[in-house]
Amino acid sequence: QVQLVESGGGLVQPGGSLKLSCAASGDTFSAYGMSWYRQAPGKERELVAGISSFRGITNYADSVKGRFTISRDNAKSMVYLQMNSLKPEDTAVYYCRARRGSAEYWGQGTQVTVSS
């Protein structure tokens, strides 16, 4: 079992930056692949970025490549999403996901609003 709590969301102007954090507890964090998803009202939840459980291999949605960076600190059981050059279309609730085999766990989400 894994419990996930996101933090770091808020209101930021276009072109600004935010760093989201996801704190995990309850199981061996290093064994889980971690991802960030986002969902805007009326839209499907989409994968933003992922990082693997072993080598820390990362992948990103095309829309955020070059702007967002996912990272993890296994010693602290934390995963992060550094978001730079934010755009209004990045506005969404951002969710942290942990996955191991068929098991999947989600955090409650944190709101990111990019607006002038």
N, C-alpha and C positions, 0 to 999 in steps of 0.2 A: 504494500500500500504506500502511496505517496500523496502527501498534501502539498499544494502549491499556492503561494500567495504572491500576487503581483503588486508592484508599487512603482512610482515614478512618473505616472501619467499627469497630465495637466493641460493648461492652455499655453500655447506658444505661437509666436508670429511666423508667417511664412519665411523660410530661410533659416529659422532657428533650429535648435537642437534640444533633444531630450534623451535621457538614458533610463530605460526601463529595467527593473530588476525582478527576478522571480526566485523566491526562497522556497526550497524543497525540504521536506522532512518525512520521516517514516520508513524509509528504505534506503538501499544502497544507491545513492544518486549517480555514481559513476557508471552504473550498468544501464542507465536509461538514455535513450536518445531524447533530445530536447528540441522543441520548436516554439516559435511565436506565430500565432495566427491573429487575424484581425477581422472585424465585422462592422460594417457601417449599416445604419438603418435601411431596411429594404433590400439589402444586398446579401449575397452568400458569404459565409465565412471563408477566408482565403489564407493559404499558407504564405507567410512573409519570409521566414528564414528558419533553417534547421541546422543542428549540429549533432554529430554522431557521438555514440557512447564510448568509443574506443580511441580513435585517432583524432577526434575533434574536427572531422571533415565538415565543412559548411556548405550550405546552398541557400540561394536567395531567389525570390521572385524577381522577374525582370524589371518590374516597376521600382524596385528599391536597390538594385545593384549599384554599387558605387556610392550609395548614401547611407545605408544601414550596415551595421556590423553585429553579428551574434557572437557571443563568447560564453565560456563557462569556467567556473572555478570549482572543481570537484571537492577540494579540501573544505570549501565553505558551503557546498551544496547549493550553489547559486548559478543562475544563467542570466545573461544580460542582453539587452538590445540597445545599442547606441544608434540613435537616429539623428542624422545631420541633414541639412538642406531640406527641411520639412516643407511639404506642400499641402495646400488645403485638401487634396484628395487622399492624404494620409490620415485624415480624421476618421477615427473608428475606436471601438473598444478592442484593446489588444489582450489576447489570452496566451498564457503559457501552457504548454502541453508536454507531458512526460509519457514516453512510450517504451515498453519492453515486451517483446513478443506480441501476444494478443492483448496485453494489459495496456490501458490508456487512461490517463488522468488529466484533468483540466483545472486550472485556476478559475477564479471568479471574474477576472478581467480588470483592466484599468483603462479609463477613458483618456484618449489623446485627442485634443482639439487644436487644429491649426487654423488660425484666423487672425485677421487684422483688427 
